[in-house]
Amino acid sequence: MIAEIAGDTASGVRGRGPARRVDGPNLGGVVGLCMALIGTVIGSQRLSDNSFLTHLATGREMIAHGFVHRDVFTWTSQGRELVVQSWLASLLYGFVEQIAGLGGLRLLMAATAGLLAWISWRLSDEAPSLFTRLVVMAPVLVVGAVMWSERPLLIALVLFGMTLLVTRGRGSPVWMVVIGVIWIGVHGSWPLGLVLLAGRAIGARLDHDDPVRELRALKWLGAGILIGGVFNPYGPRLLAFPFELLGRREILSNVAEWRSPSFDVLYARAFLVIVIMLIVAVTRRWSWRTLLPAIVFVAAALVSRRNIPLATLAVIPVLAAGLPSLGRLASGDSSEMTRRLGHVLTVLVVVFPLLLVRPPNLDLSQYPVEAVDAMETAGVSPAVVHVIHPDFVGNYLELRYGDAAAAWIDDRYELHKTSLMADYLTLFDAGPGWREVLDRSGGDVLLWPTDKPLTQLVRDVAGWHTLWADADWTVLCRPDVIGCGESSNLG
């Protein structure tokens, strides 16, 4: 018979006589360390996310000149007042880079993703067997391999998971004050923490149970959010930011991550597997306390793919409790072997990221690095002339040129005027009126993907000159731009 345990760190062995206590982690704890190790591998990937580039550029600006209150990165929105929703994350990135370089940032992401993987494992501790927990975790890690990127959302996911752990008796609800203060400073998803706790409290009522723990956590989280929402560099405006952003749905509906998942990529299919597993689980065992918030977050993920990682975490407890037992191995099994493995894995979790993090620390393969180099050589650097480009290229230019206002547009959709966003979408689709938009944009140079229709149109119809062209990117200049000779293809 399996010895009774309390969590993944207790010990016990199977046997005919009294259980012999073995100091160190049990089997569940050992596998949890394996999950953390996988998480560190996911988080230690080279830095490439376009939003992260702007967050890092903002952190650099904060270190150099103080908190950013007006846009300094784009020539179209330059000087416009803004609220940096992830000011605390940007400041953290800036300090870490200053102290430990880009490698230090990768180690930070590795540690954060490793912690998130371990939290995910702990959320599955009600599963009837070890293999059931592994089945639950498999698609979670597939989703994480793509969506646990270096954005501030990664920190928010850890806070979301910690909130779930607190509601399950892992820690005092008073800690939610700290979580709230941090959450509102690192990411605009903090209202979803309130939704999670409210959903669990309502679900407990439907179960005819007393939601005392959820209500205490909700109270303390709300207090932390209020404190963090008042005492910050932007004041109470930080509290309004998520709602102002959602008020721009007409713009967000054109952004890929705000659209419904199409299930044509691996991580979306893994989430679909999670949804199917959820259906199976609720036919066997469920409670409204865990099911109601899971339904809310799954619905949100089906509307907007950016909510998939949050929904994945919310669903784990339901899957763990409802899926059948697979095999006889239990998380509480313990032996001398698990103790030794636990010690080895503990060392690996710490050391392995240090071995993985090697230069180059940035992966800029998706950005037009060579094209911008050619522009600088020709004297038409984005820091000197106005360049029209895709939004994610703006994030790269912000990292490269800092406060030189080199970008035309970026992915800070809450900042830019609706008219600018409309012009960008017209050029992106090469839609009707593209030439009028280009003429009034004030741009001297077009930096655009080679295979997009706009590139050919501007070259052949508008008569702009080619400065650079390769299979990926083309740089076109107005005929009167100095330094941009016709057909001077440097690619």
Helices and strands as residue ranges (DSSP letters): H 27-43, H 50-65, H 87-123, H 130-147, H 153-167, G 173-175, H 176-186, H 191-206, H 212-230, H 237-246, H 249-252, G 256-258, H 266-282, H 288-303, G 305-307, H 308-322, H 336-356, H 369-378, E 387-388, H 391-401, G 402-404, H 418-429, H 434-440, E 445-449, H 453-460, E 465-469, E 473-477
